């Protein structure tokens, strides 16, 4: 790694955070890699949006952002609150040859650095388990969506086959894998998601719960 270039692009990098982030990226690259093209296709098939501006919230090392750009004409902003995650994402973006199509952006879902009514598609996989205020996040997502735009946010593995494959591998790597999955599922149950949408005053959404996972599909009227 070129440390000087890293410091210039992402000032304040914490090496301990980088070690943790690279550990997460290793799992994402070695174990979770097959789910990202599947989820990208599902997001675009269910929203019918393959052109325009896309934001991947909680993009982490950028795998879903890259899959979205590679399979569409979208220009994707990979939004994450971690400079270290974005540094790693930039490495993957360069390797994929998508530096003009996928742009890392430092920011938080509760106050996104985008203007009103400007984003055609918002996608987020797995990050809503870590949002501090779901209703505020939902309002912020609605704010930046353009009229006719969609958000596809939630968690899952794409299909039952991939879920079983990943479960089997992660159980070998992490003894508390099942416990963590169960905790996240209990936290964001469908009834909680509905309550947070109601609290946000948003009615233009529907929940999808099938083998792809639990997803909220929101439309900006």
C-alpha positions as CSV (number, residue, x, y, z in Angstrom):
1,X,0.0,0.0,0.0
2,X,1.2,3.5,-0.8
3,X,0.8,5.1,2.7
4,X,1.3,8.7,1.4
5,X,-1.4,8.4,-1.2
6,X,-3.8,6.8,1.4
7,X,-3.2,9.7,3.8
8,X,-3.9,12.3,1.1
9,X,-7.2,10.6,0.0
10,X,-8.5,9.6,3.4
11,X,-6.8,11.7,6.1
12,X,-6.9,10.4,9.7
13,X,-6.8,6.6,8.8
14,X,-6.6,4.6,12.0
15,X,-4.4,1.5,11.4
16,X,-6.4,-0.5,14.0
17,X,-9.6,0.3,12.2
18,X,-8.0,-0.6,8.9
19,X,-7.1,-4.0,10.3
20,X,-10.7,-4.6,11.3
21,X,-12.0,-3.3,8.0
22,X,-9.7,-5.5,6.0
23,X,-10.9,-8.5,8.1
24,X,-14.4,-7.6,7.1
25,X,-13.4,-7.2,3.5
26,X,-11.8,-10.6,3.5
27,X,-15.1,-12.2,4.5
28,X,-17.0,-10.1,2.0
29,X,-14.6,-11.1,-0.8
30,X,-14.1,-14.8,0.1
31,X,-17.5,-15.8,1.4
32,X,-20.2,-13.2,0.5
33,X,-19.0,-12.4,-3.0
34,X,-21.7,-14.4,-4.9
35,X,-24.6,-12.5,-3.3
36,X,-23.8,-9.1,-4.6
37,X,-24.6,-9.6,-8.3
38,X,-27.8,-11.4,-7.3
39,X,-28.9,-8.6,-4.9
40,X,-28.0,-6.0,-7.5
41,X,-30.2,-7.7,-10.1
42,X,-33.0,-8.1,-7.6
43,X,-32.9,-4.4,-6.7
44,X,-32.9,-3.3,-10.3
45,X,-35.6,-5.9,-11.4
46,X,-37.9,-4.9,-8.5
47,X,-37.5,-1.1,-9.0
48,X,-37.1,-1.2,-12.8
49,X,-34.3,1.4,-12.5
50,X,-31.0,0.8,-14.4
51,X,-30.1,4.3,-15.4
52,X,-29.4,7.5,-13.5
53,X,-27.9,8.1,-10.1
54,X,-27.7,5.4,-7.4
55,X,-26.6,5.6,-3.8
56,X,-25.5,2.4,-2.0
57,X,-25.9,3.3,1.7
58,X,-23.5,1.6,4.1
59,X,-21.4,0.4,1.1
60,X,-18.5,-0.8,3.2
61,X,-15.8,-2.2,0.9
62,X,-17.9,-1.4,-2.2
63,X,-18.9,-4.9,-3.5
64,X,-22.6,-4.2,-4.0
65,X,-21.8,-0.7,-5.5
66,X,-19.5,-2.4,-8.0
67,X,-22.1,-5.0,-8.9
68,X,-24.7,-2.4,-9.4
69,X,-22.5,-0.3,-11.7
70,X,-21.2,-3.3,-13.6
71,X,-24.7,-4.6,-14.4
72,X,-26.3,-1.3,-15.4
73,X,-25.8,2.2,-16.7
74,X,-26.1,3.7,-13.2
75,X,-23.6,6.1,-11.7
76,X,-23.2,4.8,-8.1
77,X,-22.2,6.7,-5.0
78,X,-20.8,4.4,-2.4
79,X,-21.8,6.1,0.9
80,X,-20.2,5.0,4.2
81,X,-19.3,6.7,7.5
82,X,-16.0,4.9,7.6
83,X,-13.0,6.5,5.8
84,X,-11.2,3.1,6.1
85,X,-14.0,1.3,4.4
86,X,-14.1,3.8,1.6
87,X,-10.3,3.5,1.2
88,X,-10.7,-0.2,0.7
89,X,-13.7,0.3,-1.6
90,X,-11.6,2.6,-3.8
91,X,-9.1,-0.2,-4.2
92,X,-11.8,-2.6,-5.4
93,X,-13.3,0.1,-7.7
94,X,-10.0,0.7,-9.4
95,X,-9.4,-3.1,-9.8
96,X,-12.9,-3.3,-11.4
97,X,-12.1,-0.4,-13.8
98,X,-15.0,1.6,-12.6
99,X,-13.5,4.7,-11.2
100,X,-15.7,6.9,-13.4
101,X,-18.8,5.0,-12.4
102,X,-18.5,4.3,-8.7
103,X,-17.6,7.2,-6.4
104,X,-16.8,6.7,-2.7
105,X,-18.6,9.3,-0.5
106,X,-18.1,9.8,3.2
107,X,-21.4,10.3,4.9
108,X,-24.2,9.0,7.1
109,X,-27.7,7.8,6.3
110,X,-29.2,10.2,8.9
111,X,-27.8,13.3,7.0
112,X,-26.8,12.4,3.5
113,X,-24.6,14.8,1.5
114,X,-27.1,14.9,-1.5
115,X,-29.6,17.5,-2.6
116,X,-33.3,17.0,-2.5
117,X,-34.9,15.0,-5.3
118,X,-31.7,14.0,-7.0
119,X,-31.2,10.2,-6.6
120,X,-33.0,7.7,-8.8
121,X,-32.2,4.5,-6.9
122,X,-31.1,3.9,-3.3
123,X,-29.9,0.4,-2.3
124,X,-28.7,-0.8,1.0
125,X,-27.9,-4.3,2.1
126,X,-27.4,-5.1,5.8
127,X,-26.6,-1.6,7.0
128,X,-30.1,-0.8,8.5
129,X,-29.3,-3.1,11.5
130,X,-26.8,-0.4,12.6
131,X,-28.8,2.8,12.0
132,X,-29.4,4.8,15.1
133,X,-32.8,6.1,14.0
134,X,-34.7,4.2,11.4
135,X,-37.5,6.7,11.0
136,X,-35.0,9.6,10.5
137,X,-33.1,7.5,8.0
138,X,-36.3,6.7,6.1
139,X,-37.2,10.4,5.9
140,X,-33.7,11.2,4.7
141,X,-33.9,8.6,2.0
142,X,-37.2,10.0,0.9
143,X,-35.8,13.5,0.8
144,X,-33.0,12.7,-1.6
145,X,-35.0,10.4,-3.9
146,X,-36.1,12.0,-7.1
147,X,-39.8,11.8,-8.0
148,X,-40.4,8.3,-9.4
149,X,-37.3,7.0,-7.7
150,X,-37.1,3.9,-5.5
151,X,-35.2,2.7,-2.5
152,X,-34.5,-1.0,-1.9
153,X,-33.2,-1.5,1.6
154,X,-33.0,-4.4,3.9
155,X,-31.0,-7.6,4.5
156,X,-30.6,-11.0,3.0
157,X,-28.4,-13.3,0.9
158,X,-30.3,-13.3,-2.4
159,X,-31.7,-16.8,-2.3
160,X,-32.0,-19.9,-0.2
161,X,-29.1,-21.6,-1.8
162,X,-26.6,-18.8,-1.2
163,X,-27.9,-18.4,2.4
164,X,-27.3,-22.1,3.1
165,X,-23.8,-21.9,1.5
166,X,-22.8,-18.8,3.5
167,X,-24.3,-20.1,6.8
168,X,-22.2,-23.3,6.4
169,X,-19.0,-21.4,5.8
170,X,-19.5,-18.8,8.4
171,X,-20.3,-21.3,11.1
172,X,-16.8,-22.7,10.4
173,X,-15.2,-19.2,10.7
174,X,-17.2,-17.7,13.6
175,X,-18.6,-19.7,16.5
176,X,-21.3,-17.1,17.3
177,X,-22.4,-16.6,13.6
178,X,-25.9,-18.0,14.2
179,X,-26.4,-15.9,17.4
180,X,-25.5,-12.7,15.5
181,X,-27.9,-13.5,12.6
182,X,-30.7,-14.2,15.0
183,X,-30.1,-11.0,17.0
184,X,-30.2,-8.9,13.8
185,X,-33.4,-10.6,12.7
186,X,-35.0,-9.9,16.0
187,X,-34.0,-6.3,15.9
188,X,-35.5,-5.5,12.5
189,X,-38.7,-7.5,12.5
190,X,-41.4,-6.5,10.0
191,X,-43.6,-5.0,12.7
192,X,-40.7,-2.7,13.7
193,X,-40.0,-1.6,10.2
194,X,-43.7,-0.8,9.7
195,X,-43.8,1.2,12.9
196,X,-40.7,3.2,11.9
197,X,-42.2,4.0,8.5
198,X,-45.4,5.1,10.2
199,X,-43.4,7.2,12.6
200,X,-41.7,8.8,9.6
201,X,-45.0,9.5,8.0
202,X,-44.2,7.4,5.0
203,X,-46.9,5.3,3.3
204,X,-45.4,4.7,-0.1
205,X,-43.6,1.4,0.6
206,X,-44.1,-2.3,0.8
207,X,-42.2,-5.1,2.6
208,X,-40.8,-8.1,0.7
209,X,-40.1,-11.1,2.9
210,X,-39.1,-14.2,0.9
211,X,-36.0,-16.3,0.4
212,X,-34.2,-13.2,-0.8
213,X,-34.5,-11.8,2.8
214,X,-36.4,-8.9,4.3
215,X,-36.5,-5.8,2.1
216,X,-38.4,-2.5,2.1
217,X,-39.3,-1.1,-1.3
218,X,-40.0,2.6,-1.1
219,X,-41.2,4.8,-4.0
220,X,-41.0,8.6,-4.2
221,X,-44.4,9.7,-5.6
